[in-house]
Amino acid sequence: MKLTAPIGNTQSLAASLLLLGALFISACSLGFEHIGGFQPCQLCYVQRHVHYAMIPLSAISIIIIMRGAPATMVRLLFVGLAGVLAYGAVVGFYQAGAEWEFWLGPNDCTNSVTITPDATNLMAQLQSTKLINCSVAQMRILGLSFGGWNVVLSTGLVTIALIGAFASKDALAPLFKRLPFLGQWMTAISKPAQAH
């Protein structure tokens, strides 16, 4: 598929799924931290920042589709989104591999700690501070650590972004026929875009 090919419902759905995926992953990571008490390491923050960045980028892609941006611009944006997500997946893969001891993790990978210069509180702060090592899985769900799940979910989102970049405007037409409400919503989002 050429980058200049017309865009339509497929691209609208891809942009919407990328936004929903980024929101879901961000909400889960914040929930595990603030509700579950799992503190992130430095590699976790890198992976989170990818999904935090995906929220406005996906929203922008929806807006430019609705405003009838040129097909080439929309498809190139999807290629860029796939690249950003692939970076997050690679970082997650590196972290998961270090957790399984396939390779060494980074030597300096612990969460950042600011030590107080006040000597009276120093001992209390040291005892209450928990350092998080990137090479140790804090929890496994169905055998995968948080980094491992990031690889799975990010790879799925990369696939969606690549579908948005390279699939035809009607590639998902059979899905829209089975789920008419979805087709109506996507048609409403991509109406101006269908002119290009």
Buried (B, 14 or more C-beta within 10 A) or exposed (E): EEBEBBBBBBBBBBBBBBBEBBBEBBEBBBEBBEEEEBBBBBBBBBBBBBBBBBBEBBBBBBEBBBEBBBBBBBBEBBBBBBEBBBBBBEBBBBBBBBBEEEEEBBEEBBBEEEEEEEEEEEEEEEEEEEEBBBBEBBEEEEEBBBBBBBBBBBBBBBEBBBBBBBBBBEBBBEBBEEEEEBBEBBBEBBBEBBEB
